[in-house]
Amino acid sequence: MKINQFFKTNALAIAAIIFAGTTMSFKLAEKKAAPQDFYYNSSDISPNAFHNVANWNTTMPTDCSTEEPVRPCKVTVPEGSTLSSVLGSKTNSQVLAISQGYRPAP
């Protein structure tokens, strides 16, 4: 009998505690996006082609090297950012400067 009276008296407080616990469990599960690598997959080397996001994907090519800066190989996009914000309106030489490795001429 005393238990029923306790629940009736404190029902709102109990509901608030359950709601807060449920909400906090979802906040703990949130994860930030990890940095993502994008690879240049086009043979286009015309001016400003390297900042076109359509020329990039997440599949790693087999011909990346540290020699001959003809085409970029990989660009890492930090968490919370996008490929288009990293590439922005950079020229080909600016994209080559931030590229991690290069690809040979097509």
C-alpha positions in Angstrom: 0.0 0.0 0.0 2.8 2.4 0.9 4.5 1.6 -2.4 1.4 2.5 -4.4 1.1 5.8 -2.5 4.8 6.5 -3.2 4.4 5.9 -6.9 1.2 8.1 -7.1 2.9 10.9 -5.2 6.1 10.9 -7.3 4.9 9.7 -10.7 5.9 12.9 -12.4 9.4 12.8 -10.9 9.8 9.1 -11.9 8.7 9.9 -15.5 11.2 12.8 -15.7 14.1 10.5 -14.5 13.2 7.8 -17.1 12.9 10.4 -19.8 16.3 12.0 -18.9 17.9 8.6 -18.8 16.6 7.6 -22.2 17.7 10.9 -23.7 21.2 10.7 -22.3 21.6 7.1 -23.7 21.1 8.5 -27.2 23.6 11.3 -26.7 26.2 8.8 -25.5 25.7 6.8 -28.7 26.4 9.8 -31.0 29.6 9.5 -33.0 31.3 12.1 -35.0 32.2 11.3 -38.6 35.7 10.1 -39.0 38.0 11.7 -41.6 37.4 10.3 -45.1 39.8 9.7 -48.0 38.9 10.6 -51.5 40.8 9.6 -54.6 41.0 11.3 -58.0 39.5 9.0 -60.5 39.4 11.0 -63.7 41.9 11.4 -66.6 40.9 15.0 -66.9 43.8 17.4 -66.3 42.3 20.5 -67.8 42.4 23.7 -65.8 40.3 23.5 -62.6 39.4 19.9 -63.2 40.9 18.8 -59.9 38.4 20.7 -57.8 35.4 19.1 -59.5 33.9 16.7 -56.9 32.5 14.5 -59.6 36.1 13.5 -60.5 36.7 12.0 -57.0 35.5 8.8 -55.2 36.4 6.6 -52.3 37.9 3.7 -54.2 41.7 3.6 -53.9 43.6 3.4 -57.2 46.6 1.2 -57.6 48.9 3.7 -59.4 49.5 6.3 -56.6 53.1 7.3 -56.1 55.1 10.2 -54.7 56.6 11.1 -58.1 55.4 13.2 -61.0 52.8 15.6 -59.7 50.6 15.2 -62.8 47.3 14.3 -61.2 46.4 14.2 -57.5 45.9 10.8 -55.8 44.3 11.2 -52.4 42.8 14.1 -50.4 41.7 13.5 -46.8 38.6 15.3 -45.7 38.6 16.1 -41.9 35.6 15.2 -39.8 32.8 17.7 -40.0 33.9 18.9 -43.4 33.0 18.0 -47.0 35.0 17.3 -50.1 33.7 20.4 -51.9 34.6 22.6 -48.9 38.2 21.1 -48.9 38.6 21.5 -52.6 36.6 24.8 -52.8 37.7 26.8 -55.8 41.3 25.7 -55.7 43.4 25.6 -58.9 44.9 22.4 -60.1 48.3 23.3 -58.6 46.7 24.1 -55.2 44.9 20.7 -55.2 48.2 19.0 -56.1 49.8 20.8 -53.1 47.3 19.3 -50.7 47.2 15.9 -52.4 48.8 12.9 -50.6 50.6 11.3 -53.5 50.2 11.6 -57.2 48.9 9.7 -60.2 50.7 9.5 -63.5 49.6 11.1 -66.7 46.6 9.4 -68.3 
